[in-house]
C-alpha cells in the first residue's frame, strides 16, 4: 500500500532557494536541474531570433537553446536503497551501492561516486547540500554530515 510519506524538514538549503524536505520513509529520490533553468533556453531562443532570420541557414542557431533544454531535462540522478542511476544527456550509468567506495564532494559542483576500481561516476544535480538526503535513502551507506556527533557509533 502506498501512503503519503511524512516529511520532516531537516533544514537543507537548495541551490535555487528554499529548503529540501527529507523523510526516513522515502524509498527513492530523483535529483534534477530545477525547471526554471528552462527559462534560459527560452531567453536564448528569443535573443537568437533576430539574427537567425537575417540570413538563410542561420536558423541552425536555434539548436543552442534546444540543446540546452534537452540537457536540463535529461540530466538527473535517481537514488534508491540498492542503486544509483546517473542519467546524462546521451546515456545513463547504473551503479549498485556495493560498487561505490566513496562519494567525492566538490563544494560548488556536482558530486561523484568513486567506484571500487577508482573510476568516477558524476551524479548530475546532486550537490554537497544533498548529502543528508542521500544518506537517508542509501540506508546509511553515505555518512550524514548533519548527524549529531553522539549518534555515530564507534567501531572499536
C-alpha positions as CSV (number, residue, x, y, z in Angstrom):
1,X,0.0,0.0,0.0
2,X,1.4,3.4,-0.9
3,X,0.8,6.1,1.6
4,X,1.8,9.7,1.9
5,X,5.2,9.8,3.4
6,X,5.6,12.1,6.4
7,X,8.2,14.7,5.7
8,X,10.4,16.3,8.3
9,X,12.2,19.5,7.3
10,X,15.8,18.9,8.2
11,X,16.9,22.4,7.1
12,X,18.9,21.6,4.0
13,X,19.0,24.5,1.6
14,X,18.5,24.0,-2.1
15,X,20.7,25.9,-4.6
16,X,17.5,27.5,-6.1
17,X,16.3,28.7,-2.7
18,X,14.1,27.2,-0.1
19,X,14.7,24.0,1.9
20,X,14.7,20.4,1.0
21,X,12.2,18.2,2.9
22,X,13.5,14.8,3.8
23,X,11.9,11.7,5.2
24,X,13.1,8.4,6.5
25,X,10.2,6.7,4.7
26,X,11.2,7.7,1.2
27,X,12.4,4.8,-1.0
28,X,13.7,6.8,-4.0
29,X,14.9,10.3,-4.6
30,X,15.3,12.0,-8.0
31,X,17.7,14.9,-8.2
32,X,17.1,17.2,-11.2
33,X,18.2,20.5,-12.5
34,X,15.5,22.9,-11.4
35,X,12.8,23.5,-14.1
36,X,13.2,27.3,-14.1
37,X,16.5,26.8,-15.9
38,X,14.4,26.2,-19.0
39,X,13.7,30.0,-18.9
40,X,17.3,30.5,-20.0
41,X,16.6,28.3,-23.1
42,X,13.6,30.5,-23.9
43,X,15.6,33.7,-23.4
44,X,18.3,32.4,-25.7
45,X,15.7,31.5,-28.4
46,X,14.2,35.0,-28.2
47,X,17.6,36.6,-28.4
48,X,18.7,34.5,-31.4
49,X,15.5,35.2,-33.4
50,X,16.6,38.5,-35.0
51,X,19.9,37.0,-36.1
52,X,18.5,33.7,-37.2
53,X,16.1,35.2,-39.7
54,X,18.5,37.7,-41.3
55,X,20.5,35.2,-43.4
56,X,19.1,31.9,-44.8
57,X,20.6,29.0,-43.0
58,X,21.2,30.8,-39.7
59,X,18.1,29.1,-38.3
60,X,20.6,26.4,-37.1
61,X,21.3,28.8,-34.2
62,X,18.1,27.5,-32.6
63,X,20.0,24.3,-31.9
64,X,21.7,26.1,-29.0
65,X,18.6,26.7,-26.9
66,X,17.1,23.3,-27.9
67,X,20.3,21.5,-26.9
68,X,20.3,23.4,-23.6
69,X,16.7,22.5,-22.9
70,X,17.4,18.8,-23.6
71,X,20.4,19.0,-21.3
72,X,18.3,20.4,-18.5
73,X,15.5,17.8,-19.0
74,X,17.7,14.8,-19.3
75,X,20.4,15.2,-16.6
76,X,19.3,13.7,-13.3
77,X,20.3,11.2,-10.7
78,X,17.9,8.7,-9.2
79,X,18.9,7.1,-5.9
80,X,17.3,4.2,-4.1
81,X,18.4,1.8,-1.4
82,X,20.0,-0.6,-3.9
83,X,21.5,1.6,-6.7
84,X,22.4,4.9,-8.2
85,X,21.3,5.8,-11.7
86,X,23.2,8.8,-13.2
87,X,21.5,9.9,-16.4
88,X,23.3,12.2,-18.7
89,X,22.2,13.8,-22.0
90,X,23.1,10.9,-24.2
91,X,23.2,7.9,-21.8
92,X,22.9,6.5,-18.3
93,X,25.0,4.7,-15.8
94,X,23.5,2.3,-13.3
95,X,25.8,1.6,-10.2
96,X,25.0,-0.7,-7.4
97,X,25.7,0.7,-3.9
98,X,28.0,-2.3,-3.3
99,X,30.3,-1.0,-6.1
100,X,30.6,2.5,-4.5
101,X,33.7,3.1,-2.4
102,X,33.2,6.7,-1.6
103,X,31.4,9.9,-2.6
104,X,33.6,12.7,-3.9
105,X,32.4,16.0,-2.6
106,X,33.0,19.2,-4.6
107,X,31.9,22.3,-2.7
108,X,30.4,24.2,-5.8
109,X,29.8,21.3,-8.2
110,X,28.1,18.0,-8.7
111,X,29.1,15.1,-6.5
112,X,30.8,12.0,-8.0
113,X,30.6,8.4,-6.9
114,X,34.1,6.8,-6.6
115,X,33.8,3.1,-7.6
116,X,35.9,0.2,-6.3
117,X,38.1,0.5,-9.4
118,X,38.8,4.2,-8.6
119,X,36.8,5.4,-11.6
120,X,34.4,8.3,-11.1
121,X,30.7,8.5,-12.0
122,X,29.4,12.0,-11.9
123,X,26.0,12.4,-10.2
124,X,24.1,15.1,-12.1
125,X,22.2,17.7,-10.0
126,X,23.5,16.2,-6.7
127,X,25.3,18.8,-4.6
128,X,27.0,18.8,-1.2
129,X,23.8,20.1,0.5
130,X,22.1,16.9,-0.6
131,X,24.4,14.6,1.4
132,X,21.9,14.2,4.2
133,X,19.1,13.1,1.9
134,X,21.5,10.8,0.1
135,X,22.4,9.3,3.4
136,X,18.9,8.5,4.4
137,X,17.9,7.0,1.1
138,X,21.1,4.9,0.8
139,X,20.4,3.3,4.1
140,X,23.5,4.8,5.8
141,X,26.0,3.9,3.1
142,X,26.8,7.6,2.7
143,X,27.6,9.3,6.1
144,X,25.3,12.1,7.1
145,X,27.3,15.2,7.7
146,X,24.3,16.8,9.5
147,X,24.1,14.0,12.1
148,X,24.8,14.7,15.7
149,X,28.3,13.6,16.7
150,X,26.9,11.5,19.6
151,X,24.7,9.5,17.2
152,X,27.6,7.9,15.3
153,X,28.6,4.5,16.8
154,X,32.4,4.0,17.1
155,X,33.7,0.7,15.7
156,X,36.4,-0.3,18.1
